[in-house]
Amino acid sequence: MTSEIKVEVSREETIRPSSPTPHHLRSSNLSVFDQLTPQVYVPLLLFYPSNNSDHHSSASAAERSKLLKRSLSETLSHFYPFAGTIQSNDVSICCNDRGATFVEARVNCLISKILEKPDLGIQKQLHPNELEFMAQSGTGHLLLVQANFFECGGVAIGLNISHKIIDAYTLCKFINSWAAIALGSANTDHVVPPVEFGAAASLFPPLDFLNSPQPSIDFVKENCITRRYVFDASKIAALKSKAASAAVPNPTRVEVVSALIWKCLMEASRSNSDFVRPSVWCQFVNMRKILPQAPAENLLGNLLGYSVAKTEEREVEHDVKSLVSKLRKGLEEFKVKYGNGISREDVFQQCIELSKLVGKVDIDTYCSTSWCRFPFYEADFGWGKPSWMSIPSTVEMKNMISLVDVSDGIGIEVRLTLKDEDMAIIESNQEMRAYASLNPSVV
C-alpha cells in the first residue's frame, strides 16, 4: 500500500496572526508543567471524506486551502503563543508573531483507500514531519499544519505541535476554535479562549534550576512496533459486565480497556521472561478535573499528572476485575493527594519519580494516555465533522499506550507500542482477539 500512494507537497508558507500581538502580551510565561514537559511534538490527523450533497464540500482544494489559512491566521491571534518561539531559558515564550508552518499536499488516491486499510507509514506522511528539536533550537515553528487534498475531494488535516505548549485538552480547544472560526460560527465564545494566556504560570510558576541541569523523562526507544486496535461499543459493554465488582460496580470504558490491555501485556512479559516481573501502569491524568482552582478548565498549556497502579512479583495471576480495582485505587489515591492543590515542587517530584520508573530495568512500566471524551470529532471546518481522528506518533517509545474515541463516542481506539517479541504475543492473545479488532477499516 505504501508504494502505491504518493503524498506530494505542492506549497509551503508561513501563516501569521491576523492582528499583531499587543506589546504587553509579547512574553507568555510557561508553567512548571510546561517547563518539565519533554521537548517533543504531538501529532494529530483529522479525516474529512467528500460529501457531494453539501455545497461546502464541493469547494475546490484551492478554496478550502484559502479558508483554512485565513481562519488559522485569525485563530492564531487568539492563541498567539502558538505563533511564537520558546525562549532559551525554557520558562517563557516570545510571542513575536513568527507564525506557523502551513503545507499543502496532494494525495494520488481516494480518501477511502486510507480509511479502508489504515497504514501508519502513510499517516506519517500526512502531517508535517519536522525535526522534533527545531523549536528548542529556535530554528522552526511551534505549530505545523499540513492540508492534504485527495482526488475525490476529501481532506485530511495534519498537525504537529510542540508538547511544551499543549496537552490534549489545549489541543482540542485550539482545533475546535479554529474550526468554529472557519465555519463562521456566530458565537465562538465557548471555544475561543480569553485573549491573555499565562494563567497557569501564575498559579504554577516555573522552577529556577540556575546552572543545574533540568530533569527530563527519557522514554525508552528500542526496536519497537506500533499496532492499532479497536474496541467497539458491544465489546466494551461486555468487558464492563465482566469487570464489574463490589469494589468497582460501574467501571468506566477506559478502565476496562486499560485493564484488559495491562493483563495481556503482563502475560506477554511473563511468556518472554519465563518469570513474573513486577508491573506498573502509569495513567496520565488531566489535572483540571482535580485541582480546586476555579475555573480550572480555562487553564491552557499542560496540566498533566499521573496516577500509578502496581502489581507485585508474588502476584502470579490477575483478572480484569482485580486490575480495574487497582487502576481505580491508584486514581482515587491521586485525587486525595492533590485534590486540595499541587505545588510546583510536587510537579517536579512527580517528574523525577516517573523518570525513575521508566528507567528501571527490573520492572515493566507502561505509560498510558487517554484522549477519550475530548470533543475532537466536533471539529467542523465547513465540510462536516471528521469521520476519523488519528494520532500517528513519529517516535515509537516502548510500552506506550494511547486511547482515543472512535466516532460514535463509545468505542475506543488503542495504539500500542511494544518490543517486537511482546507484540507478537499480544497479537496471538486469544482474550485480546476476542474483545479487540486489529487495524479494522474505518469506513
C-alpha positions as CSV (number, residue, x, y, z in Angstrom):
1,M,0.0,0.0,0.0
2,T,2.8,2.4,0.9
3,S,4.4,2.1,-2.5
4,E,1.2,2.8,-4.3
5,I,0.2,6.1,-2.6
6,K,2.1,9.3,-3.1
7,V,1.9,12.4,-0.9
8,E,3.4,15.3,-2.8
9,V,3.9,18.7,-1.1
10,S,2.8,21.4,-3.5
11,R,3.3,24.5,-1.3
12,E,4.7,25.6,2.0
13,E,4.2,29.0,3.6
14,T,4.1,30.8,7.0
15,I,0.8,31.8,8.5
16,R,1.0,34.7,10.9
17,P,-1.7,36.0,13.3
18,S,-4.3,38.2,11.6
19,S,-3.6,41.0,14.1
20,P,-0.3,41.8,15.8
21,T,0.1,40.6,19.4
22,P,0.0,43.7,21.7
23,H,3.3,44.7,23.2
24,H,2.2,43.9,26.8
25,L,1.4,40.3,25.7
26,R,4.7,39.8,23.9
27,S,6.0,37.4,26.6
28,S,4.0,34.5,27.9
29,N,5.3,32.6,30.8
30,L,5.3,28.8,30.9
31,S,4.0,26.9,33.9
32,V,6.1,24.3,35.7
33,F,4.0,21.7,34.0
34,D,5.1,23.1,30.6
35,Q,8.7,23.5,31.8
36,L,9.1,19.9,32.7
37,T,7.2,18.5,29.6
38,P,9.5,16.7,27.2
39,Q,10.6,18.6,24.1
40,V,8.6,16.5,21.6
41,Y,5.9,17.3,19.0
42,V,2.3,16.0,19.3
43,P,0.8,14.8,16.0
44,L,-2.9,14.8,15.1
45,L,-4.8,13.8,11.9
46,L,-8.4,14.5,11.1
47,F,-10.0,12.9,8.0
48,Y,-12.9,14.6,6.1
49,P,-14.4,12.5,3.3
50,S,-16.1,14.3,0.4
51,N,-19.8,14.8,0.7
52,N,-21.1,15.9,-2.7
53,S,-24.5,16.7,-1.4
54,D,-23.0,19.6,0.6
55,H,-22.0,22.6,-1.4
56,H,-19.3,23.4,1.1
57,S,-17.6,20.0,0.5
58,S,-17.7,20.6,-3.3
59,A,-15.4,23.6,-2.9
60,S,-12.1,23.3,-4.7
61,A,-8.8,22.4,-3.0
62,A,-7.7,26.0,-3.6
63,E,-10.8,27.4,-1.9
64,R,-10.5,25.1,1.1
65,S,-6.9,25.9,1.5
66,K,-7.6,29.6,1.4
67,L,-10.3,29.1,4.1
68,L,-8.0,27.1,6.3
69,K,-5.2,29.6,6.1
70,R,-7.5,32.6,6.7
71,S,-9.1,31.0,9.7
72,L,-5.8,29.7,11.0
73,S,-4.5,33.3,10.9
74,E,-7.4,34.6,12.9
75,T,-7.2,31.7,15.4
76,L,-3.5,32.5,16.0
77,S,-4.5,36.0,17.1
78,H,-6.3,34.3,20.0
79,F,-3.7,31.5,20.5
80,Y,-0.8,34.0,20.0
81,P,1.9,31.9,21.9
82,F,1.4,29.2,19.3
83,A,2.9,31.6,16.7
84,G,5.9,32.5,18.9
85,T,9.2,30.8,19.9
86,I,10.3,29.3,23.2
87,Q,13.0,31.4,24.9
88,S,16.3,29.8,25.6
89,N,15.6,29.9,29.4
90,D,12.7,27.4,28.7
91,V,10.4,29.3,31.0
92,S,8.6,31.7,28.6
93,I,7.5,32.1,25.0
94,C,8.4,35.1,22.9
95,C,5.1,35.9,21.3
96,N,6.7,37.5,18.2
97,D,4.1,36.5,15.6
98,R,6.7,34.4,13.9
99,G,3.8,32.3,12.7
100,A,3.0,28.7,11.9
101,T,4.1,26.5,9.0
102,F,1.3,25.6,6.6
103,V,1.9,22.9,4.0
104,E,-0.4,21.9,1.1
105,A,-0.1,18.4,-0.3
106,R,-1.8,16.3,-3.0
107,V,-2.5,12.6,-2.4
108,N,-2.9,10.5,-5.6
109,C,-5.8,8.3,-4.3
110,L,-9.3,8.4,-2.9
111,I,-9.5,9.2,0.9
112,S,-11.5,5.9,1.2
113,K,-8.3,4.0,0.4
114,I,-6.7,5.4,3.5
115,L,-9.8,4.7,5.7
116,E,-10.4,1.2,4.4
117,K,-6.9,0.0,5.4
118,P,-5.2,2.5,7.8
119,D,-1.5,2.4,7.3
120,L,0.8,4.1,9.8
121,G,3.5,4.7,7.2
122,I,1.1,6.7,5.0
123,Q,-0.3,8.6,8.0
124,K,3.2,9.8,9.0
125,Q,3.4,11.4,5.5
126,L,0.1,13.3,6.1
127,H,1.3,15.6,8.8
128,P,4.4,17.8,8.8
129,N,7.4,15.7,9.7
130,E,9.8,18.2,11.1
131,L,12.7,17.6,13.4
132,E,11.5,17.5,17.0
133,F,14.2,19.7,18.3
134,M,13.6,22.6,16.0
135,A,11.5,24.7,18.5
136,Q,14.2,24.3,21.1
137,S,16.9,25.4,18.8
138,G,14.8,28.4,17.6
139,T,15.0,27.3,14.0
140,G,11.4,26.4,13.4
141,H,7.7,26.9,14.4
142,L,5.9,25.6,17.4
143,L,2.9,24.7,15.2
144,L,2.9,23.0,11.8
145,V,-0.1,22.2,9.7
146,Q,-0.5,20.1,6.6
147,A,-3.6,20.2,4.4
148,N,-3.9,17.0,2.3
149,F,-6.2,17.1,-0.7
150,F,-7.4,13.8,-2.2
151,E,-8.5,13.1,-5.7
152,C,-12.1,12.5,-4.5
153,G,-12.3,15.9,-2.8
154,G,-11.7,14.6,0.6
155,V,-9.4,16.4,3.0
156,A,-7.1,15.3,5.8
157,I,-5.7,17.9,8.2
158,G,-2.5,17.0,9.9
159,L,-0.8,18.9,12.7
160,N,2.4,18.7,14.6
161,I,2.6,21.0,17.6
162,S,5.1,21.4,20.4
163,H,4.1,19.5,23.6
164,K,5.7,22.4,25.5
165,I,2.6,24.5,24.9
166,I,-0.2,22.0,24.8
167,D,-1.7,18.9,26.2
168,A,-4.7,17.0,24.7
169,Y,-7.2,19.4,26.4
170,T,-5.5,22.5,25.0
171,L,-5.0,21.0,21.6
172,C,-8.7,20.2,21.4
173,K,-9.6,23.7,22.4
174,F,-7.3,25.0,19.6
175,I,-8.8,22.7,17.0
176,N,-12.4,23.5,17.8
177,S,-11.7,27.2,18.0
178,W,-10.1,27.1,14.5
179,A,-13.0,25.0,13.2
180,A,-15.6,27.4,14.6
181,I,-13.8,30.4,13.1
182,A,-13.6,28.6,9.7
183,L,-17.2,27.7,9.9
184,G,-18.1,31.3,10.6
185,S,-19.9,30.5,13.8
186,A,-21.8,33.5,15.2
187,N,-20.8,32.5,18.7
188,T,-17.2,31.4,19.3
189,D,-17.1,32.4,23.0
190,H,-17.4,28.7,24.1
191,V,-14.3,27.7,22.2
192,V,-12.1,30.8,21.8
193,P,-10.1,31.3,25.0
194,P,-9.6,34.6,26.8
195,V,-7.1,36.8,25.0
196,E,-4.5,36.6,27.7
197,F,-2.5,33.4,28.3
198,G,-0.3,32.7,31.3
199,A,-3.0,31.9,34.0
200,A,-1.4,28.5,34.6
201,A,2.0,30.0,35.0
202,S,0.8,32.5,37.7
203,L,-0.6,29.6,39.7
204,F,2.2,27.1,39.0
205,P,5.3,29.2,38.2
206,P,8.4,27.5,36.6
207,L,11.3,26.4,38.8
208,D,14.7,28.1,38.7
209,F,17.3,25.5,38.1
210,L,20.1,28.1,37.9
211,N,23.1,26.3,36.4
212,S,22.0,22.8,37.3
213,P,20.6,20.6,34.6
214,Q,16.8,20.4,34.2
215,P,15.4,16.9,34.7
216,S,13.9,15.1,31.8
217,I,11.9,12.0,31.2
218,D,13.7,9.7,28.7
219,F,11.2,7.2,27.4
220,V,12.9,4.1,26.1
221,K,13.3,3.8,22.4
222,E,14.1,0.2,21.3
223,N,13.2,-1.9,18.3
224,C,9.5,-1.3,18.8
225,I,6.4,-1.8,16.7
226,T,3.1,0.0,16.9
227,R,-0.3,-1.6,16.3
228,R,-3.8,-0.2,16.2
229,Y,-6.7,-2.0,18.0
230,V,-10.3,-1.0,18.1
231,F,-12.8,-2.0,20.9
232,D,-16.3,-1.4,19.6
233,A,-19.3,-0.5,21.8
234,S,-20.6,-4.1,22.2
235,K,-17.2,-5.4,23.2
236,I,-16.8,-2.6,25.8
237,A,-20.2,-3.3,27.2
238,A,-19.2,-7.0,27.6
239,L,-15.9,-6.0,29.2
240,K,-17.7,-3.7,31.6
241,S,-20.0,-6.6,32.7
242,K,-17.0,-8.9,33.1
243,A,-15.0,-6.3,35.1
244,A,-17.8,-5.1,37.5
245,S,-17.2,-6.0,41.1
246,A,-18.2,-5.0,44.6
247,A,-15.2,-2.7,44.8
248,V,-15.9,-1.1,41.4
249,P,-19.5,-1.8,40.4
250,N,-19.5,0.7,37.5
251,P,-16.1,0.6,35.8
252,T,-15.5,3.2,33.0
253,R,-14.8,2.1,29.5
254,V,-11.2,3.5,29.8
255,E,-10.7,1.4,32.9
256,V,-11.9,-1.9,31.4
257,V,-10.0,-1.4,28.2
258,S,-6.8,-0.5,30.1
259,A,-7.2,-3.4,32.5
260,L,-7.5,-5.9,29.6
261,I,-4.5,-4.5,27.8
262,W,-2.5,-4.5,31.1
263,K,-3.4,-8.1,31.7
264,C,-2.4,-9.1,28.2
265,L,0.9,-7.2,28.5
266,M,1.8,-8.9,31.7
267,E,1.1,-12.3,30.1
268,A,3.4,-11.4,27.2
269,S,6.1,-10.3,29.6
270,R,5.9,-13.5,31.5
271,S,6.0,-15.6,28.4
272,N,9.1,-13.8,27.1
273,S,10.9,-13.6,30.5
274,D,10.0,-17.1,32.0
275,F,9.2,-15.4,35.3
276,V,6.8,-12.9,36.8
277,R,8.0,-9.3,36.8
278,P,6.6,-6.5,38.9
279,S,4.4,-4.3,36.7
280,V,3.4,-0.6,36.9
281,W,0.7,1.2,35.0
282,C,1.1,5.0,34.8
283,Q,-2.0,6.7,33.7
284,F,-1.7,10.4,32.7
285,V,-4.4,12.5,34.3
286,N,-6.0,15.8,33.3
287,M,-5.4,17.9,36.4
288,R,-8.2,20.3,35.5
289,K,-10.7,17.8,36.8
290,I,-9.0,17.5,40.2
291,L,-7.5,20.9,41.1
292,P,-9.6,23.2,43.3
293,Q,-8.7,26.3,41.3
294,A,-11.7,27.7,39.5
295,P,-12.3,27.8,36.7
296,A,-9.5,25.2,36.1
297,E,-11.0,24.4,32.7
298,N,-9.7,27.9,31.5
299,L,-6.1,26.9,32.2
300,L,-4.3,26.3,28.9
301,G,-1.0,24.7,28.2
302,N,0.0,21.5,30.0
303,L,-1.8,20.4,33.2
304,L,-1.0,16.7,33.5
305,G,-0.2,14.5,36.4
306,Y,-0.2,10.7,36.5
307,S,-1.7,8.0,38.8
308,V,0.0,4.7,39.5
309,A,-1.2,1.2,39.8
310,K,1.2,-1.7,40.6
311,T,1.4,-5.5,40.7
312,E,4.0,-7.3,42.8
313,E,6.2,-10.1,41.8
314,R,4.3,-12.5,44.2
315,E,1.0,-11.8,42.4
316,V,1.1,-14.5,39.8
317,E,-2.5,-14.4,38.3
318,H,-4.6,-11.3,37.5
319,D,-8.1,-10.9,36.1
320,V,-9.7,-7.8,34.6
321,K,-11.7,-7.3,37.8
322,S,-8.6,-7.1,40.1
323,L,-6.8,-4.8,37.6
324,V,-9.7,-2.4,37.3
325,S,-9.7,-2.2,41.1
326,K,-6.0,-1.4,41.1
327,L,-6.5,1.3,38.4
328,R,-9.4,2.8,40.3
329,K,-7.5,2.7,43.6
330,G,-4.5,4.5,42.0
331,L,-6.7,7.2,40.6
332,E,-8.5,7.8,43.9
333,E,-5.3,8.0,45.8
334,F,-4.1,10.6,43.3
335,K,-7.2,12.6,43.8
336,V,-6.9,12.5,47.5
337,K,-3.2,13.5,47.3
338,Y,-3.7,16.5,45.0
339,G,-7.4,17.3,45.5
340,N,-6.6,20.4,47.6
341,G,-3.9,21.6,45.2
342,I,-0.5,20.8,43.9
343,S,2.8,22.8,44.4
344,R,5.4,23.2,41.7
345,E,7.7,21.1,44.0
346,D,5.1,18.4,43.8
347,V,5.1,18.6,40.0
348,F,8.9,18.4,40.0
349,Q,8.9,15.4,42.3
350,Q,6.3,13.6,40.0
351,C,8.7,14.2,37.1
352,I,11.6,12.7,39.0
353,E,9.6,9.7,40.1
354,L,8.2,9.0,36.6
355,S,11.7,9.2,35.2
356,K,12.9,6.6,37.7
357,L,10.0,4.3,36.9
358,V,10.6,4.5,33.2
359,G,14.3,3.9,33.7
360,K,14.0,0.8,35.9
361,V,15.1,-2.5,34.1
362,D,13.7,-4.9,36.7
363,I,10.1,-3.6,36.4
364,D,7.7,-3.4,33.4
365,T,6.5,0.2,33.3
366,Y,3.6,1.0,30.9
367,C,2.6,4.6,30.3
368,S,-1.0,5.3,29.1
369,T,-2.6,8.5,27.9
370,S,-6.3,8.8,27.2
371,W,-7.8,11.4,24.8
372,C,-11.3,9.9,25.3
373,R,-14.2,12.4,25.9
374,F,-12.2,15.3,24.3
375,P,-14.5,16.5,21.5
376,F,-12.1,16.3,18.6
377,Y,-14.9,14.8,16.5
378,E,-16.8,18.1,16.8
379,A,-14.3,20.0,14.6
380,D,-16.3,21.1,11.6
381,F,-14.5,23.4,9.3
382,G,-17.4,23.7,6.9
383,W,-17.5,20.3,5.3
384,G,-18.9,18.2,8.1
385,K,-17.4,16.6,11.2
386,P,-14.4,14.2,10.8
387,S,-15.0,10.6,10.1
388,W,-11.8,9.6,11.8
389,M,-9.1,11.1,14.0
390,S,-5.7,9.5,14.5
391,I,-2.5,10.3,16.5
392,P,0.3,8.7,14.5
393,S,3.3,9.1,16.7
394,T,6.5,9.7,14.7
395,V,8.6,8.5,17.6
396,E,7.9,5.0,18.8
397,M,8.5,4.8,22.6
398,K,8.5,1.4,24.3
399,N,5.4,0.5,26.4
400,M,3.3,3.5,25.4
401,I,-0.4,3.1,25.1
402,S,-2.7,5.8,23.6
403,L,-6.5,5.7,23.8
404,V,-8.9,7.8,21.7
405,D,-12.6,7.8,21.0
406,V,-14.0,6.3,17.8
407,S,-16.5,8.4,16.0
408,D,-19.5,7.1,17.9
409,G,-18.1,8.3,21.2
410,I,-18.5,4.9,22.8
411,G,-15.9,2.6,21.2
412,I,-12.2,3.1,21.9
413,E,-9.2,3.0,19.5
414,V,-5.9,2.0,21.0
415,R,-2.3,2.5,19.8
416,L,0.2,0.1,21.4
417,T,3.9,0.5,21.0
418,L,5.9,-2.5,22.3
419,K,9.0,-4.5,21.7
420,D,8.7,-6.9,18.7
421,E,8.6,-10.0,20.9
422,D,5.9,-8.6,23.2
423,M,3.8,-7.5,20.3
424,A,4.0,-11.0,18.7
425,I,2.5,-12.5,21.9
426,I,-0.2,-9.8,22.1
427,E,-1.3,-10.4,18.5
428,S,-1.9,-14.1,19.3
429,N,-3.5,-13.5,22.7
430,Q,-7.0,-15.1,22.5
431,E,-8.6,-12.7,25.0
432,M,-7.3,-9.7,23.2
433,R,-8.6,-11.0,19.9
434,A,-12.0,-11.7,21.5
435,Y,-12.5,-8.1,22.5
436,A,-10.5,-6.0,20.0
437,S,-10.1,-5.9,16.3
438,L,-6.6,-5.4,14.8
439,N,-6.5,-2.4,12.5
440,P,-10.1,-2.7,11.1
441,S,-11.4,-0.5,8.4
442,V,-12.7,3.0,9.5
443,V,-15.5,3.0,6.9
